[in-house]
Amino acid sequence: MERKTEISKDNYKSYVFEKMPKSSHFKNMFWAFIIGGVICCIGQAFVELFKLWFKVEDASVLASATLVLIAAILTGLGVYDNIGRFAGAGSTIPITGFSNAVVSPALEFRSEGYIYGVGAKMFQVAGPVIVNGVTISVIVALLTLLFGG
């Protein structure tokens, strides 16, 4: 008959540490760098392509919008989540990660309706980013106006 031991915080921590899968930080950083770099190279390729027809500023905006659209479509198809599991931060740091952060909750809560599901949950993750981005841009604009940048 097996004797049960008392589980304390120390026992539990050591037990969990033994059982959890070991992760390779260098491998994770390598793939995040590679996948993030590939996403950025694709974005730059779009910029160069759009520069053939538009001004540089417009080409950059169109490239960003194209990456957001592609990431949203890949999220809807379930492909971007697989990229994210493999690449980690390499898929979340570029603008495509922002697109994924907006689309994922919208898809998850679409059964609750367009207002309380998609509309409310869409900005659950991205909302604070948008609010902080707008706030900082207003502050920078006011400082530029006041101190003439």
C-alpha positions in Angstrom: 0.0 0.0 0.0 1.3 3.4 -1.0 1.7 6.1 1.6 0.4 9.5 0.7 2.6 12.4 1.5 1.4 15.8 2.5 1.7 18.4 -0.2 3.2 21.7 0.9 4.0 24.7 -1.2 7.6 23.6 -1.6 6.7 20.0 -2.5 4.2 21.2 -5.0 6.7 23.6 -6.7 9.3 20.9 -7.0 6.7 18.4 -8.3 5.5 20.9 -10.9 9.0 21.8 -11.9 9.8 18.1 -12.5 6.7 17.5 -14.6 6.5 20.6 -16.7 8.1 20.4 -20.2 11.4 22.1 -20.6 11.5 24.9 -23.0 14.5 26.0 -25.0 14.7 29.8 -24.7 17.3 30.1 -27.5 15.2 28.0 -29.8 12.2 30.1 -29.1 14.1 33.3 -29.6 15.5 32.0 -32.8 12.1 31.2 -34.3 10.6 34.4 -33.1 13.4 36.3 -34.8 13.1 34.3 -38.0 9.3 34.4 -38.3 9.0 38.0 -37.2 11.7 38.9 -39.7 9.9 37.0 -42.5 6.7 38.9 -41.7 8.6 42.2 -41.8 10.3 41.2 -45.1 6.9 40.5 -46.6 5.7 43.9 -45.4 8.7 45.5 -47.0 8.0 43.6 -50.2 4.5 45.1 -50.2 5.9 48.6 -49.7 8.3 48.1 -52.7 5.5 46.7 -54.8 3.1 49.6 -53.9 5.8 52.2 -54.5 5.5 51.3 -58.2 2.0 52.9 -58.3 1.8 55.2 -55.3 3.8 57.7 -53.2 6.1 56.3 -50.5 3.8 57.4 -47.7 0.8 55.8 -49.4 2.7 52.7 -50.2 3.6 52.2 -46.5 0.0 52.7 -45.4 -1.2 50.2 -48.0 1.4 47.7 -47.0 0.4 47.9 -43.4 -3.3 47.5 -44.3 -2.5 44.6 -46.5 -0.6 42.8 -43.7 -3.5 43.5 -41.3 -6.0 42.0 -43.9 -3.9 39.0 -44.6 -3.5 38.3 -40.8 -7.2 38.7 -40.3 -8.0 36.2 -43.0 -5.4 33.8 -41.7 -6.8 34.2 -38.2 -10.3 33.4 -39.5 -9.0 30.3 -41.2 -7.2 29.2 -38.0 -3.7 29.4 -39.7 -2.4 32.4 -37.7 -2.8 30.7 -34.4 -0.6 27.8 -35.6 2.0 30.4 -36.6 1.7 32.0 -33.2 2.2 28.7 -31.4 5.4 28.1 -33.3 6.8 31.7 -33.6 5.7 33.2 -30.2 6.5 36.9 -30.0 7.7 36.8 -33.7 4.1 36.7 -34.7 2.6 39.0 -32.1 5.0 42.0 -32.3 4.5 43.0 -35.9 1.2 44.7 -36.9 -0.1 41.3 -37.9 -0.3 40.4 -34.2 -2.5 43.4 -33.5 -4.8 42.2 -36.3 -4.9 38.7 -34.7 -5.6 40.3 -31.3 -8.7 42.0 -32.7 -10.1 39.2 -34.9 -9.6 36.3 -32.5 -12.1 37.5 -29.8 -14.5 38.6 -32.5 -14.6 35.1 -33.9 -14.8 33.5 -30.5 -17.8 35.5 -29.3 -19.7 35.8 -32.6 -22.4 33.4 -31.3 -23.4 36.1 -28.8 -24.4 38.5 -31.6 -22.9 41.3 -33.5 -23.3 44.0 -30.8 -22.6 42.1 -27.5 -20.4 39.5 -29.0 -18.3 40.7 -31.9 -18.6 44.4 -31.2 -17.9 44.3 -27.5 -15.3 41.6 -27.4 -13.3 42.7 -30.6 -11.5 45.4 -28.7 -11.1 43.5 -25.4 -7.4 43.0 -26.0 -6.8 45.7 -28.6 -8.8 48.5 -26.9 -6.2 49.5 -24.4 -3.6 49.6 -27.2 -5.8 51.9 -29.2 -6.7 54.2 -26.2 -3.0 54.5 -25.2 -1.9 55.1 -28.9 -4.5 57.9 -29.3 -3.6 59.4 -26.0 0.1 59.4 -26.6 -0.4 60.8 -30.1 -2.5 63.7 -28.8 0.1 64.5 -26.1 2.9 64.4 -28.7 0.9 66.7 -31.0 0.2 69.2 -28.2 3.9 69.2 -27.2 4.9 69.7 -30.9 2.4 72.5 -31.2 3.6 74.2 -27.9 7.3 73.8 -28.4 7.4 73.8 -32.2 9.1 70.6 -33.2 
